[in-house]
Amino acid sequence: MQPQNVQPKHSVKSVVSKLEKNIAGQHAPKVLVLYGSLRQDSLSRKLANEAVSILEGFGAEVRLFDPRDLPVFDVESTDHPKVIELRQLALWAEAHVWISPEIHGNLSGAMKNQIDWIPLSDGAVRPTQGKTLAVMQISGGSQSFNAVNSLRVLGRWMRMFTIPNQSSIAMAWQEFDEQGRLKPSAYRERVVDVLEELFKVTLLMRGQKEFLTERFSEQQQEQPMEVPNAEALNLVALVASNEESKKASKQEPETKCCGPKLACC
């Protein structure tokens, strides 16, 4: 029988020791940038290009995925070239940046479609588990946070570590210059803040992914269930038999009718 109230054996010393052993390598952080618009000249794409430029300035290796020609998610089209490309990039990356326009109070369908094509698990591999994530959104009107809030929910579902900072650019149509670059402003400074935080947190966590994402519940499920031996099974059967006997002895004796005019009826 499994003992009750089992939990992992941790201490400050043991955890710190494991963290110190998993020091990240010196290679450039690998970052995948996804944006949720199909227009060539979209504001989401412009912000994505800005994110690529900033991250590369920090020393990251960045890939920008073009969502055009990606089929609508149908589970079955896994051999489509764009699906294969997206899934390979998701495996390659150590960090993600998700940028969506806000449409009808939420993220765009093009953004959700990309995330839907990234599997939560692929056999024994979980492509996004333990990876870092930054979320940003574009708004055509006043500032809102509906899209980034939804992206955070998706990031948690994909078992990612979403950094606390985020960016939402209001009236984004007036925040880019003729070359498509983000103009100097508080909005651009916030974008830099978000990407700088992502860069640092990715370096901090990428060597710790396996340790930090260990799940006690999954480890328990993998353990073989203990099978009681024959003596224990016999004991259980004996106890059950005794209980049945006690119940039978407590039952009232069956009353027999002595006729319609007698009290015993």
C-alpha positions in Angstrom: 0.0 0.0 0.0 1.2 3.5 -0.8 2.0 5.6 2.3 -0.2 8.6 2.9 0.8 12.3 2.7 4.0 11.7 0.7 5.8 14.7 -0.6 9.2 15.4 -2.2 12.2 15.8 0.2 13.6 19.3 -0.3 15.7 21.7 1.7 17.2 25.1 0.9 20.6 23.4 0.6 19.5 20.6 -1.7 17.7 23.0 -4.1 20.4 25.5 -4.2 23.0 22.8 -4.8 21.0 21.5 -7.8 20.5 25.0 -9.2 24.3 25.7 -9.0 25.0 22.5 -10.9 22.8 23.5 -13.8 24.6 26.7 -14.8 23.5 27.9 -18.3 25.8 27.6 -21.2 27.4 30.7 -22.8 25.6 30.4 -26.2 23.2 33.1 -27.3 19.6 32.7 -26.1 17.4 31.3 -28.9 14.2 33.2 -29.2 11.2 32.6 -31.4 9.0 35.6 -32.2 5.3 35.0 -33.3 2.9 37.7 -34.4 -0.8 37.5 -35.1 -1.5 39.2 -38.4 -1.4 38.1 -42.0 -0.9 41.5 -43.7 2.5 42.2 -45.0 2.5 45.8 -43.6 0.7 45.0 -40.3 1.5 46.8 -37.2 2.0 43.5 -35.3 4.6 42.5 -37.9 6.3 45.9 -37.5 6.5 45.4 -33.7 7.8 41.9 -34.3 10.6 43.2 -36.4 11.4 45.8 -33.7 11.5 43.0 -31.2 13.9 41.0 -33.4 16.2 44.1 -33.7 16.2 44.7 -30.0 16.9 41.1 -29.0 19.7 40.8 -31.6 21.2 43.9 -30.1 21.3 42.1 -26.7 23.1 39.2 -28.3 20.2 36.8 -28.8 19.7 34.5 -31.8 16.2 35.2 -33.1 13.8 33.6 -35.5 10.7 35.3 -36.8 7.9 33.0 -38.0 5.7 34.2 -40.9 2.2 32.9 -40.3 1.0 33.4 -43.8 0.2 30.1 -45.6 -0.1 28.3 -42.2 -3.3 26.2 -42.5 -6.2 26.6 -40.2 -5.7 24.1 -37.3 -7.3 20.8 -38.1 -5.1 18.3 -36.1 -4.4 16.3 -39.2 -2.2 18.6 -41.5 1.0 17.9 -39.5 2.9 17.2 -42.8 2.2 20.7 -44.1 5.6 22.6 -44.6 4.5 25.6 -42.5 3.3 23.4 -39.7 6.6 21.5 -39.7 8.5 24.8 -39.8 6.6 26.2 -36.8 7.0 23.0 -34.7 10.7 22.8 -35.4 11.2 26.4 -34.3 9.2 25.8 -31.2 11.5 22.9 -30.3 14.6 25.0 -31.2 13.7 28.0 -29.1 14.5 28.6 -25.5 12.2 31.6 -25.3 9.1 33.0 -27.1 7.8 36.4 -27.8 4.0 36.5 -28.7 2.6 39.6 -30.3 -1.1 40.0 -31.1 -3.4 42.7 -32.2 -6.5 43.1 -30.1 -9.6 42.2 -32.2 -13.1 42.3 -30.7 -11.6 42.5 -27.2 -9.2 39.5 -27.6 -6.2 38.0 -29.5 -6.5 37.5 -33.2 -7.4 34.2 -34.8 -4.1 34.2 -36.7 -2.3 34.3 -33.3 -4.4 31.5 -31.7 -3.9 29.4 -34.9 -0.2 29.4 -34.5 -0.3 28.4 -30.8 -2.8 25.7 -31.6 -0.4 24.1 -34.0 2.3 23.9 -31.3 1.6 20.6 -29.4 1.5 20.5 -25.6 3.3 17.2 -25.9 4.7 15.2 -28.8 5.4 11.7 -27.4 7.8 12.1 -24.5 8.7 15.7 -25.7 6.9 18.8 -24.4 8.0 21.5 -26.9 7.2 24.5 -24.7 7.5 23.3 -21.2 9.8 25.3 -19.0 10.6 27.9 -21.7 10.3 31.6 -21.1 7.6 33.8 -22.7 7.0 37.5 -23.2 3.6 38.9 -24.4 2.8 42.1 -26.2 -0.2 43.5 -28.0 -1.2 46.2 -30.5 -4.3 48.3 -30.1 -5.8 50.5 -32.7 -7.6 52.6 -30.1 -7.2 53.2 -26.4 -4.9 51.1 -24.4 -6.1 47.6 -23.4 -4.7 44.5 -22.0 -7.3 41.9 -23.1 -5.0 40.2 -25.7 -2.0 40.0 -23.4 -4.1 38.6 -20.6 -5.4 35.9 -22.9 -1.8 35.2 -24.1 -0.8 34.7 -20.5 -3.5 32.1 -20.0 -2.3 30.3 -23.1 1.3 30.5 -21.9 0.4 28.9 -18.6 -1.5 26.2 -20.4 1.6 25.5 -22.5 3.6 25.2 -19.3 5.8 28.2 -20.0 7.3 30.7 -17.6 5.7 34.1 -18.6 7.7 37.0 -17.4 5.8 39.6 -15.3 6.5 42.6 -17.6 4.4 43.1 -20.8 3.7 45.7 -23.4 0.4 47.2 -24.9 0.7 49.9 -27.5 -2.3 52.1 -27.8 -3.2 53.9 -31.1 -0.4 51.9 -32.6 -0.9 53.3 -36.1 0.7 56.6 -35.0 3.7 55.0 -33.2 5.7 53.8 -36.2 7.7 55.9 -38.6 7.8 55.6 -42.4 10.5 52.9 -42.3 8.3 50.8 -40.0 10.4 51.4 -36.9 8.9 52.1 -33.5 9.3 55.8 -32.7 11.1 56.9 -29.5 8.4 57.0 -26.8 7.3 55.5 -23.5 5.8 52.7 -25.5 9.1 51.8 -27.1 10.9 52.0 -23.7 8.4 49.5 -22.3 9.1 47.2 -25.2 12.8 47.4 -24.5 12.0 46.7 -20.8 10.0 43.6 -21.7 12.6 42.2 -24.0 15.5 42.9 -21.6 13.7 41.1 -18.9 13.0 38.2 -21.2 16.7 38.0 -22.2 17.9 38.0 -18.6 15.3 35.5 -17.3 16.0 33.2 -20.2 19.7 33.1 -19.3 18.8 32.5 -15.7 16.3 29.7 -16.3 17.4 27.8 -19.4 19.8 25.5 -17.6 17.3 24.8 -14.9 14.3 23.8 -17.0 14.3 20.1 -16.2 14.7 20.6 -12.5 12.2 23.4 -12.2 9.5 21.6 -14.2 9.7 18.3 -12.2 6.2 17.3 -11.1 5.7 15.2 -8.0 2.3 14.0 -9.2 3.7 12.7 -12.5 6.5 10.9 -10.7 4.0 9.2 -8.5 2.0 8.1 -11.5 5.1 6.5 -13.0 5.7 4.4 -9.9 4.4 0.8 -10.1 1.4 0.2 -7.8 2.2 -2.1 -4.9 0.4 -5.5 -5.1 -0.7 -6.9 -1.7 0.8 -10.4 -0.9 -1.4 -13.5 -0.5 -1.4 -13.2 3.3 -2.7 -9.6 3.2 -5.4 -10.6 0.7 -6.5 -13.5 3.0 -6.7 -11.1 5.9 -8.8 -8.6 4.0 -11.2 -11.5 3.0 -11.4 -12.7 6.6 -12.3 -9.2 7.9 -15.0 -8.8 5.3 -16.4 -12.2 6.2 -16.6 -11.3 9.9 -18.3 -8.0 9.1 -21.0 -9.8 7.1 -21.5 -12.3 10.0 -22.0 -9.5 12.5 -24.6 -7.8 10.2 -26.5 -11.0 9.8 -26.6 -11.7 13.6 -28.1 -8.2 14.3 -31.1 -8.7 11.9 -34.5 -9.1 13.5 -36.0 -12.7 13.2 -38.6 -13.0 10.6 -42.2 -12.5 12.0 -44.7 -15.1 11.0 -48.4 -14.2 10.7 -50.7 -16.1 13.0 -53.9 -15.2 11.3 -55.9 -12.1 10.6 -57.4 -11.8 14.2 -54.2 -12.4 16.2 -52.0 -9.7 17.7 -48.8 -11.3 16.3 -50.0 -10.3 12.8 
